[in-house]
Amino acid sequence: MSMPSGMELLMIVLVILLMFGGKKIPELAKGLGTGIRNFKKAIKDDEDEVVQNKSDEIEKKSETTTTEKNETKQV
């Protein structure tokens, strides 16, 4: 599928303008921007949570290994 040409984009813009009117379009754009921002924030929060869980697992594994080494040395 190719990109729409200039004339096709103009027709799309005109149809959108006719459907929603000039006053409603800025509100729609603001709502779309807010939605995108919230979506990106949620993705970043999830990634941070995954990284935190991974580091917790690594730390726990390291503690277990250190404890096992110390017990082996004592025996």
C-alpha positions in Angstrom: 0.0 0.0 0.0 1.5 3.3 -1.0 1.3 6.7 0.6 -1.7 8.9 -0.4 -0.9 11.7 -2.8 -1.3 15.4 -2.1 -4.8 15.5 -3.6 -5.9 12.4 -1.6 -4.7 14.0 1.6 -6.5 17.2 0.9 -9.8 15.2 0.3 -9.3 13.4 3.6 -8.7 16.6 5.5 -11.9 18.2 3.9 -14.0 15.2 4.8 -12.7 15.3 8.4 -13.4 19.0 8.5 -17.0 18.5 7.2 -17.6 15.7 9.7 -16.4 17.3 12.8 -16.4 21.1 12.1 -13.6 23.5 12.8 -14.2 23.9 16.5 -14.2 20.2 17.3 -10.9 19.3 15.6 -8.6 20.9 18.2 -10.5 19.0 21.0 -10.1 15.8 19.1 -6.4 16.4 18.6 -5.9 17.3 22.3 -7.7 14.1 23.3 -5.6 12.0 20.9 -2.4 13.6 22.2 -3.4 12.9 25.8 -4.2 9.3 24.9 -0.8 8.8 23.2 1.0 10.3 26.2 -0.8 8.1 28.7 -0.1 5.0 26.5 3.6 5.8 26.3 3.7 6.4 30.1 2.1 3.1 30.7 4.6 1.3 28.5 7.5 3.0 30.3 6.1 2.1 33.7 5.7 -1.5 32.6 9.3 -1.6 31.3 10.6 -0.1 34.6 8.6 -2.7 36.5 10.1 -5.6 34.4 13.7 -4.2 34.9 13.1 -3.9 38.7 11.8 -7.5 38.9 14.8 -8.7 36.9 17.2 -6.9 39.2 15.4 -8.3 42.3 15.7 -11.8 40.9 19.4 -11.4 40.2 20.0 -10.0 43.6 18.0 -12.9 45.2 20.0 -15.4 43.2 23.2 -13.8 44.2 22.3 -13.9 47.9 21.4 -17.6 47.6 24.7 -18.4 45.9 26.7 -16.5 48.5 24.8 -18.2 51.3 25.5 -21.6 49.7 29.2 -20.8 49.3 29.5 -19.7 53.0 27.7 -22.9 54.2 30.1 -25.0 52.0 33.1 -23.2 53.5 31.9 -23.8 57.1 31.5 -27.6 56.5 
